[in-house]
Amino acid sequence: MYYYFNQEICNLLSKIYKNKTSKLFKTLSTPTPIYTIRINTLKTDAYSVINHLKSYNYKFYKFIIKSEIIPEIIYYKVKSKRRKIKIHDKKIFVDKYTAESVSQGANLYRPGIKKIDKFRKDDILTVLTKINGIEIPVANIRAVKDSNEIMPLTHGLVGINIKSIYSGISIRDLDIYKKGYVYDQSLPAILTSRILNPKPDEFIIDMCASPGGKTTHIAQLMNNKGTILAIDRTKRKIKRLKENLERLGIKNVRLEVMDSTKLEGYDADRILIDPPCSALGVRPKLVDFTTLKDIKNFSKYQRAFIDSAVKNLRQGGILVYSTCTLTIEENEMNINYLIKKYNFKIIDQPFFIGINGIPIDNNNSLIKTQRFCPIINKTPGYFIAKLKKI
């Protein structure tokens, strides 16, 4: 089994996970046992999508929390046994993010490709990534173009996945995805929008909105009523978000290209902060070069979003903070900072299936935050806090 984590991060997480740290890293290198997708209830329903997926021989199930069916979540059970990938003469090298996606059955697209051999359309190729000079095969694909057609491109399909390390579904190539009926999203990410609990006719701010998973879910829960201000820093990210809005039929989102740490002049009912983070909880993770310095930088940057959110949330408004990482520095310490500096109170989350947050500085209210532990909860590593401005 190949996976690599910086020793500094191993030491940092061992303070939380103790003698289970080795098991944690082994778990992170595998996919989650269930793969969730979100139904766009503005266009269809779970029953219709489940029946449609049967035609592909995919068996999906409705998702239940404490006897309550969550109508927009369906899932299938993942076969997590690692498969051996044949090394063909012709190869494509990709970055770690692309490798992690393709390793679960996704088709290969142009972004993320680092280096290619010469090949012809319909050739069978091996997709690899490099870790400390070691070449790790993640999938075999069938090329849909000649190699000389690929490198000048910035996007587009390169190869069909015919065998990957882990068996999976390329959801984004299905007609129901292209028609905007579904959005592939992890369980904790879906629950984050549910925990925000947006209402029709409210004014919501999503401070780090691209690619739009949570933005579009919030709009769906609002039944396309009210207003969502969706912000991200670059035109490229906003373009990607706009594409998802159009595909899913979202009508109540206003897009802004800006740095939301400098946001001023709003009085939102609810704000979602899902800031850039170290992403240590993402699964499957083949390699991660995050350092302790990176963690400190992320934490400092995340607090800038918190400071900005406080100024733009009305009295009595709701703030939800979420990350897909595992460190206390990016999670509980940031929420503790928020409570100490501003007049906010942690409140209960309506959907709580993870584990309690970790109390620090004698702040026991942090146990009301929710951690998703890859070992215990069988999910990606994730963190959610819900607070009210007093």
C-alpha positions in Angstrom: 0.0 0.0 0.0 1.3 3.4 -1.0 0.6 6.6 1.0 2.8 9.3 2.4 2.4 12.0 5.0 4.8 14.6 6.3 6.3 13.5 9.6 5.4 16.8 11.2 1.7 16.2 10.4 2.0 12.6 11.8 3.3 14.1 15.0 0.6 16.8 15.1 -2.3 14.4 14.6 -0.9 11.8 17.0 -1.7 14.3 19.8 -5.4 13.8 18.9 -5.5 10.2 17.7 -2.9 8.7 20.1 -2.3 5.0 19.4 -4.8 5.1 16.5 -2.7 7.5 14.4 -1.3 4.7 12.2 -4.8 3.4 11.6 -6.0 6.9 10.8 -3.5 7.3 7.9 -4.2 3.8 6.6 -7.9 4.7 6.6 -7.3 8.0 4.9 -5.6 6.2 2.0 -8.8 4.2 1.2 -12.2 5.5 -0.1 -15.1 6.0 2.2 -17.3 2.8 2.6 -20.3 4.7 1.3 -20.3 7.1 -1.7 -23.0 9.8 -1.5 -24.5 12.0 -4.1 -27.0 14.8 -3.6 -30.3 14.8 -5.4 -31.3 18.2 -6.9 -34.9 18.2 -5.6 -35.6 21.3 -7.7 -35.6 19.0 -10.7 -36.2 15.4 -9.6 -36.4 13.1 -6.5 -34.4 10.3 -5.0 -36.8 7.6 -6.1 -36.5 8.6 -9.8 -32.7 8.8 -9.6 -32.3 5.4 -7.8 -34.5 3.8 -10.4 -32.6 5.4 -13.3 -29.2 4.3 -11.8 -30.5 0.7 -11.8 -30.1 0.7 -15.5 -26.4 1.1 -15.0 -26.4 -1.8 -12.5 -25.7 0.7 -9.7 -27.6 -0.1 -6.5 -28.2 3.1 -4.5 -30.1 3.6 -1.2 -31.9 6.4 0.5 -30.1 7.9 3.5 -31.6 7.8 7.0 -30.5 9.7 10.1 -32.3 8.7 13.4 -35.3 7.4 11.5 -35.6 10.5 9.3 -35.0 10.1 5.6 -32.9 13.0 4.2 -34.7 13.3 0.8 -31.7 14.7 -1.1 -29.1 12.1 -0.1 -28.6 8.7 -1.7 -25.5 6.4 -1.5 -24.0 3.2 -2.7 -21.6 0.9 -0.9 -18.0 1.1 -2.1 -15.8 -1.9 -2.6 -12.7 -0.8 -0.9 -10.4 -3.7 -1.8 -7.3 -2.4 -3.6 -6.8 -3.7 -7.1 -3.5 -4.1 -8.9 -3.1 -1.9 -12.0 -1.2 -3.2 -15.0 1.8 -1.1 -16.2 1.5 -0.5 -19.9 4.2 0.8 -22.2 2.5 4.2 -22.7 1.9 6.3 -19.6 0.3 9.6 -18.4 1.6 11.3 -15.2 -0.9 13.4 -13.2 -0.9 15.5 -10.0 -2.0 14.1 -6.7 -5.5 15.6 -6.9 -6.2 14.0 -10.3 -4.6 10.7 -9.1 -6.9 10.6 -6.1 -10.0 11.2 -8.3 -9.0 8.7 -11.1 -8.1 6.1 -8.5 -11.8 5.9 -7.6 -13.1 5.3 -11.1 -13.4 8.9 -12.5 -12.5 9.4 -16.1 -9.3 11.4 -16.9 -9.7 15.0 -18.0 -7.0 17.5 -19.2 -6.6 19.5 -16.0 -4.0 17.8 -13.7 -2.0 16.1 -16.4 1.7 16.7 -15.9 3.5 14.6 -18.6 2.4 12.2 -21.3 4.0 9.6 -23.6 3.1 9.6 -27.3 0.0 7.5 -28.0 -2.9 7.1 -30.4 -6.7 7.2 -29.9 -8.0 3.9 -28.3 -4.6 3.0 -26.9 -4.6 1.6 -23.3 -2.5 3.7 -21.0 -1.4 3.6 -17.4 -2.1 6.7 -15.3 0.5 7.3 -12.6 1.5 9.8 -10.0 4.9 10.3 -8.4 5.6 10.3 -4.6 9.2 11.0 -3.6 10.4 9.8 -7.0 8.3 6.6 -6.8 5.9 6.0 -9.6 2.5 4.8 -8.4 -0.1 3.5 -10.9 -3.7 4.5 -10.1 -5.7 3.5 -13.2 -5.7 2.1 -16.8 -7.6 4.3 -19.3 -8.5 4.1 -23.0 -7.5 7.2 -24.8 -10.2 9.2 -26.6 -7.7 11.4 -28.5 -4.1 11.2 -29.9 -1.5 12.6 -27.6 -0.6 15.5 -29.9 -4.2 16.7 -29.6 -4.2 16.8 -25.8 -1.3 19.0 -24.6 -2.5 22.2 -26.3 -5.9 21.8 -24.5 -6.9 23.3 -21.1 -9.9 21.1 -20.5 -11.8 18.1 -22.0 -11.9 14.3 -21.7 -8.7 12.5 -22.3 -9.4 8.9 -21.4 -12.1 6.5 -20.2 -11.3 4.7 -17.0 -11.4 1.0 -17.6 -9.8 -0.1 -14.3 -8.8 1.9 -11.2 -7.2 1.0 -7.8 -10.7 1.2 -6.3 -13.9 0.4 -8.1 -16.1 3.4 -8.5 -18.6 5.3 -10.6 -17.7 8.3 -12.9 -20.9 10.2 -11.8 -20.0 13.3 -13.8 -20.1 11.4 -17.1 -23.7 10.2 -16.5 -26.7 11.9 -18.2 -28.3 12.6 -14.9 -25.3 14.7 -13.8 -25.2 16.6 -17.1 -28.9 17.4 -16.8 -28.4 18.8 -13.3 -30.3 16.1 -11.4 -27.4 15.2 -9.1 -24.3 16.7 -7.5 -21.5 14.4 -6.2 -20.7 15.5 -2.7 -19.5 13.9 0.5 -21.9 13.2 3.4 -20.4 15.8 5.8 -20.4 18.5 3.1 -24.1 17.8 2.4 -24.9 17.9 6.1 -23.1 21.3 6.4 -25.8 23.1 4.4 -28.5 21.2 6.3 -27.0 22.4 9.6 -26.9 26.0 8.2 -30.7 25.5 7.9 -31.4 28.3 5.4 -35.0 29.6 4.9 -36.7 30.9 1.8 -36.5 34.7 1.5 -33.4 35.0 3.7 -30.2 36.7 2.7 -27.3 34.2 2.9 -23.5 34.7 2.2 -21.3 31.8 1.1 -17.8 33.3 1.6 -15.8 30.6 -0.3 -18.4 29.4 -2.8 -16.6 27.7 -5.7 -17.2 25.1 -7.1 -20.7 25.4 -5.7 -21.7 22.3 -3.9 -22.9 24.0 -0.8 -24.1 27.2 -2.6 -26.4 25.1 -4.8 -27.6 23.0 -1.9 -28.4 26.1 0.1 -30.4 27.4 -2.9 -32.2 24.1 -3.2 -33.2 24.2 0.5 -34.4 27.8 0.0 -36.5 26.6 -3.0 -34.8 29.2 -5.2 -36.2 32.0 -3.1 -34.4 34.7 -1.2 -30.8 35.7 -2.1 -27.4 34.0 -1.8 -24.3 36.1 -2.2 -21.7 33.6 -3.5 -18.1 34.9 -3.4 -14.7 33.6 -4.6 -11.4 35.2 -5.4 -10.9 34.5 -9.1 -12.8 34.7 -12.3 -11.9 31.1 -13.0 -13.5 29.8 -9.8 -16.6 32.0 -10.3 -16.9 30.7 -13.9 -16.9 27.1 -12.6 -19.5 28.0 -10.0 -21.7 29.7 -12.7 -21.6 26.5 -14.8 -22.9 24.5 -11.8 -25.6 27.1 -11.1 -26.8 26.8 -14.7 -26.7 23.0 -14.8 -28.7 22.7 -11.6 -31.2 25.4 -12.5 -30.3 27.7 -9.6 -31.9 31.2 -9.9 -31.3 33.0 -6.5 -27.5 33.4 -6.4 -25.6 36.6 -7.0 -21.9 36.1 -7.9 -19.0 38.3 -6.8 -15.4 38.0 -7.7 -13.6 39.3 -4.6 -11.6 38.6 -1.5 -14.4 37.9 1.1 -11.9 38.6 4.0 -12.5 42.3 2.9 -16.3 42.1 2.7 -18.1 45.1 4.1 -21.6 46.6 4.4 -23.9 43.5 4.6 -26.3 42.4 7.2 -26.8 38.7 6.4 -29.2 36.3 8.1 -26.8 33.4 7.8 -23.1 33.1 6.7 -21.2 30.0 5.7 -17.5 29.9 6.0 -15.9 26.9 4.3 -12.4 28.4 4.0 -9.2 27.1 2.3 -7.7 24.4 4.5 -5.1 21.7 4.6 -7.7 19.2 3.4 -6.1 16.4 5.5 -9.5 14.6 5.8 -10.0 14.1 2.1 -10.2 10.4 1.0 -8.6 8.5 -0.6 -5.4 10.3 0.0 -2.3 8.8 -1.7 0.1 11.5 -0.7 0.1 14.7 1.3 3.1 17.1 1.7 1.4 19.5 4.1 3.8 20.9 6.8 3.3 22.4 10.2 4.1 25.8 8.7 1.2 25.3 6.3 -1.2 24.5 9.1 -0.2 27.7 10.9 -0.7 29.8 7.7 -4.1 28.2 7.0 -5.3 28.9 10.6 -4.2 32.5 10.4 -5.9 32.9 7.0 -9.1 31.2 8.2 -9.4 33.8 11.0 -9.5 36.6 8.5 -12.7 35.0 7.1 -14.1 34.8 10.6 -13.3 38.5 11.3 -15.0 39.4 8.1 -18.1 37.2 8.7 -18.7 38.8 12.1 -18.9 42.3 10.6 -21.4 41.2 7.9 -23.8 39.0 10.0 -26.9 40.6 11.7 -27.5 40.4 15.4 -29.1 37.0 16.1 -27.7 35.6 12.8 -26.3 32.2 12.3 -22.7 31.4 11.3 -21.6 27.9 10.2 -17.9 27.2 9.9 -16.7 24.0 8.2 -13.4 22.4 7.0 -12.4 19.1 5.4 -9.4 18.8 7.7 -8.4 17.2 11.1 -6.2 19.6 13.0 -7.3 21.4 16.1 -5.5 24.5 14.9 -7.8 24.9 11.9 -11.0 23.8 13.8 -11.5 24.1 17.5 -8.8 26.7 18.0 -10.5 29.0 15.4 -13.9 28.6 17.0 -12.4 29.3 20.4 -10.8 32.4 18.9 -14.2 33.5 17.5 -16.0 33.0 20.9 -13.3 34.8 22.9 -13.0 37.8 20.6 -16.7 38.2 19.6 -20.1 37.8 21.3 -21.0 34.4 19.8 -22.4 31.3 21.2 -22.0 27.7 19.9 -25.4 26.1 19.4 -26.7 22.6 18.8 -26.6 21.1 15.3 -29.8 19.4 14.1 -27.9 16.7 12.3 -25.2 15.2 14.5 -23.8 11.8 13.5 -20.1 12.5 14.0 -18.2 12.8 17.3 -17.9 15.7 19.7 -15.4 18.5 19.1 -12.3 18.7 21.4 -12.5 21.1 24.3 -9.5 23.5 24.7 -8.7 26.4 27.1 -11.4 25.1 29.5 -14.1 25.8 26.8 -16.4 22.8 27.2 -18.9 24.3 24.7 -16.6 23.1 21.9 -18.0 19.7 22.4 -21.1 21.0 20.6 -19.0 21.2 17.4 -19.0 18.1 15.2 -16.0 16.2 14.1 -16.2 13.4 11.5 -13.6 10.8 12.3 -12.5 8.6 9.3 -12.0 5.6 11.7 -15.2 5.9 13.7 -17.7 7.5 11.3 -16.5 5.9 8.0 -16.5 9.3 6.3 -13.9 11.8 5.2 -12.3 13.8 8.0 -14.4 16.9 8.5 -15.4 19.6 11.1 -18.6 21.7 11.5 -19.4 24.4 14.0 -22.7 26.3 14.3 -22.8 29.6 16.2 -25.2 32.4 16.9 -24.4 36.1 17.1 -25.8 37.2 20.4 
